Amino acid sequence: MIVFPNAKINIGLDILRKRPDGYHDLETVMIPAPWTDILEIVPGAGPEDTLACSGRSVACPPEKNLVMKAVKALRKIVDFPPVDIFLEKIIPDGAGLGGGSADAAFTISAINELFGLGLDKRNLAETASKVGADCPFFIYNEPALCTGTGTTITQFHIKLPHEAHIAIIKPDISVPTAQAYAGVTPCDNRAPLAGVLSEIPIEEWQGTVGNDFEASIFPIHPGIAEIKEELLRQGAIYAAMSGSGSAVYGIFLKDGLFKPLPGCNCYLYKKLEKV
């Protein structure tokens, strides 16, 4: 079975409060983005699960890859034969695009289908939540309001024009998640994000709908801020950093406006489909 795990972007990301367990409560809307890996899962040739990776370098051994963690999480609730997994990495990692989380979630869904395990999406999402906070989103893989630590998923319709295109740029900069959270200032005294996105058109998002990580990340990595400004100069109706970075995206209402940025050889420009 071959599937194509896709990226995500965050439209708005409000860090509300730090929890007693050290994590943070947040509000964000995630939508699927058309940048995909290639994942093939077949019945195993031997007695053990295996993972072979190609494409972009993955800086971790197979046993620590989220794909293998997903297989182990699924085995805790249901039995199935060994699998051989082949992963072609195309989505940049360390970008705030959820590539690793998508690979894990698609692994869980694909194994469920491959072996007819009969688990519904609620069960799959609960299993995925044991692997990573973004993973449940990719089980449903549709625009959603994500709350709590990001694992509480509510379907949410985003009003974007049918002709909207997206540019996603991943600079040669890494932003460790721990660093991003260490610099953020939580604030729960603001209008709920879902209400803001429901009530105002995309033309008014810029300056109103923001990503709380930008305030602490941009001074440390001004190159990321420059990408955002360049996207707006090129005509993006809205631009923001995705997740904790370092990728930045811009939404364009007409095709052909975006021109590749000098020095950034890792980018995508496509029509937005799942909105």
C-alpha positions in Angstrom: 0.0 0.0 0.0 1.3 3.4 -1.0 0.1 6.7 0.7 1.2 10.3 0.5 1.5 11.9 4.0 1.0 15.7 3.5 2.2 18.7 5.4 0.1 21.1 7.4 0.2 24.8 8.2 -1.1 26.7 11.2 -3.5 29.6 10.6 -3.2 31.5 13.9 -1.4 30.0 16.9 -2.3 31.3 20.3 -0.4 30.1 23.3 -2.9 30.5 26.1 -1.2 29.2 29.3 1.4 26.9 30.7 0.0 23.8 32.3 1.1 22.2 35.6 2.6 19.2 33.6 4.9 21.6 31.7 3.0 21.6 28.4 1.0 24.5 27.0 -2.6 24.9 26.2 -3.1 26.5 22.8 -5.5 27.3 20.0 -4.7 26.9 16.4 -6.4 26.1 13.1 -4.5 23.6 11.0 -5.2 22.9 7.4 -3.6 20.3 5.1 -0.9 21.6 2.8 0.0 20.0 -0.6 3.6 19.0 0.2 3.9 15.2 0.6 6.2 12.4 1.5 5.8 8.9 0.0 5.1 6.0 2.3 4.8 2.4 1.3 3.8 -0.3 3.8 3.8 -4.0 2.9 3.5 -7.3 4.8 6.9 -8.0 6.3 9.3 -10.4 4.7 10.7 -11.4 8.1 9.6 -11.6 11.7 10.4 -8.0 12.6 9.0 -4.6 11.6 11.5 -2.7 9.4 11.8 0.9 8.1 14.0 2.1 5.2 14.2 5.8 4.6 15.4 7.8 1.5 15.2 11.3 0.3 15.8 14.1 2.7 18.1 13.1 5.6 16.3 12.0 8.7 18.5 12.7 11.8 17.4 9.8 13.9 17.8 6.0 13.9 14.9 4.0 12.6 13.8 2.8 16.0 13.3 6.4 17.1 11.5 7.5 14.0 7.9 8.5 14.6 6.8 5.9 12.0 8.2 3.1 14.1 6.8 4.6 17.3 3.4 4.7 15.5 3.7 1.0 14.7 4.5 0.2 18.4 1.6 2.3 19.6 -0.8 0.5 17.3 0.5 -2.9 18.4 -0.4 -2.0 22.0 -4.1 -2.1 21.1 -4.4 -4.6 18.3 -2.3 -7.4 16.8 -1.2 -7.5 13.1 1.6 -9.2 11.1 5.1 -7.6 10.8 5.4 -4.8 8.2 8.2 -3.5 6.0 8.0 0.3 5.6 9.6 2.4 3.0 9.6 6.2 3.5 10.7 8.8 0.9 11.2 12.0 2.8 10.3 15.1 0.8 8.7 17.5 3.4 11.4 19.4 5.2 11.9 18.5 8.8 12.3 21.0 11.7 10.0 23.3 9.8 6.7 23.4 11.7 5.0 21.6 8.8 4.2 18.4 10.7 6.0 16.0 8.3 7.0 13.5 10.9 3.6 13.6 12.5 1.9 13.0 9.2 4.1 10.0 8.4 3.2 8.5 11.8 -0.5 9.1 11.4 -0.6 7.8 7.9 1.3 4.7 9.0 -1.5 4.0 11.6 -4.3 4.6 9.1 -2.6 2.5 6.3 -1.9 -0.5 8.6 -5.5 -0.4 9.8 -6.7 -0.5 6.1 -4.0 -3.0 4.9 -4.9 -5.6 7.5 -8.6 -4.7 7.9 -8.2 -4.0 11.6 -11.6 -2.3 11.7 -10.6 0.7 13.9 -12.6 3.9 13.4 -11.0 7.3 13.2 -11.6 8.1 16.9 -9.6 5.0 17.9 -6.9 5.8 15.3 -6.7 9.4 16.6 -6.4 8.3 20.2 -3.6 6.0 19.2 -1.9 8.7 17.2 -2.1 11.1 20.2 0.3 8.7 22.0 2.9 9.4 19.3 2.8 13.2 19.0 0.6 16.2 19.6 0.1 16.9 15.9 -0.6 13.3 14.9 -4.4 13.2 15.6 -4.9 16.0 13.1 -3.5 13.9 10.3 -5.9 11.0 11.0 -8.8 13.3 10.0 -6.6 15.4 7.6 -9.1 18.2 7.2 -9.2 21.8 8.4 -9.6 21.7 12.2 -9.5 23.8 15.3 -6.9 22.2 17.6 -7.0 23.0 21.3 -5.6 21.7 24.6 -2.0 20.6 23.8 -3.1 20.3 20.2 -4.7 16.9 20.4 -8.3 18.0 20.8 -9.6 18.2 17.2 -12.8 19.9 16.0 -13.7 20.2 12.4 -13.5 23.8 11.2 -14.3 25.3 7.9 -11.8 27.9 6.6 -13.3 30.4 4.1 -10.6 30.7 1.4 -11.2 31.6 -2.2 -11.2 28.6 -4.5 -8.3 30.0 -6.5 -6.0 30.4 -3.5 -2.4 29.3 -3.9 0.1 28.8 -1.2 3.9 29.3 -1.1 5.8 27.6 1.6 9.5 28.4 2.2 11.8 26.4 4.5 15.1 28.4 5.0 18.3 26.8 6.1 17.5 27.5 9.7 16.4 25.2 12.5 14.2 26.2 15.4 14.2 23.6 18.2 10.7 23.2 19.6 12.1 23.6 23.2 13.7 26.9 22.3 10.5 28.1 20.7 8.4 27.4 23.8 11.0 28.7 26.2 10.7 32.2 24.6 6.9 32.4 24.3 4.7 34.5 26.5 1.3 32.9 27.1 -1.8 35.0 27.1 -5.4 33.8 27.5 -7.0 37.2 27.5 -8.0 37.5 23.9 -10.8 36.7 21.5 -11.2 32.9 20.7 -9.3 32.2 17.4 -12.2 30.3 15.9 -14.5 33.3 16.3 -11.9 35.6 14.8 -11.4 33.4 11.7 -15.2 32.9 11.3 -16.0 36.6 11.5 -13.3 38.4 9.4 -12.3 37.8 5.8 -8.8 36.7 4.8 -8.1 40.2 3.6 -8.1 41.3 7.2 -6.2 38.5 8.8 -2.7 40.1 8.6 -2.1 41.9 11.8 -5.1 40.3 13.5 -4.4 36.6 13.2 -0.9 35.8 14.4 1.5 33.1 15.5 2.7 33.7 19.1 6.1 32.1 18.3 7.0 34.8 15.9 7.6 37.4 18.7 10.4 35.3 20.2 11.8 33.6 17.1 12.1 36.5 14.7 14.6 38.5 16.9 16.8 35.4 17.1 16.4 34.4 13.4 15.7 37.7 11.5 16.1 35.7 8.2 12.7 34.0 9.0 11.1 37.4 9.5 12.6 38.6 6.2 11.0 35.8 4.3 7.6 36.7 5.8 8.0 40.3 4.7 9.1 39.3 1.2 6.0 37.1 0.7 3.9 40.1 1.7 5.8 42.3 -0.7 5.2 39.8 -3.5 1.5 40.1 -3.0 0.6 37.4 -0.4 -2.8 38.3 1.2 -1.6 36.6 4.4 1.8 35.3 5.6 2.9 33.7 8.8 5.4 31.2 10.3 3.9 27.7 10.6 4.0 26.1 14.0 7.2 26.8 15.8 9.0 27.3 12.5 11.2 27.7 10.6 9.0 27.4 7.5 7.0 30.5 6.5 4.0 30.4 4.2 2.1 33.0 2.1 -1.4 32.7 0.7 -1.9 34.2 -2.7 -5.3 34.8 -4.3 -3.9 34.6 -7.9 -1.6 32.0 -9.5 1.8 33.1 -10.7 2.4 35.9 -8.2 5.1 34.2 -6.1 8.7 34.3 -7.4 11.3 32.0 -5.7 13.4 33.7 -3.1 17.1 34.0 -3.6 19.0 31.6 -1.3 16.0 29.5 -0.5 16.1 26.3 -2.5 13.5 24.5 -0.4 10.0 25.7 -1.3 6.7 24.8 -2.6 4.1 26.8 -4.6 0.8 25.1 -5.3 -3.0 25.5 -5.3 -4.6 24.9 -1.9 -7.1 22.0 -2.3 -8.4 21.0 1.1 -10.1 24.2 2.4 
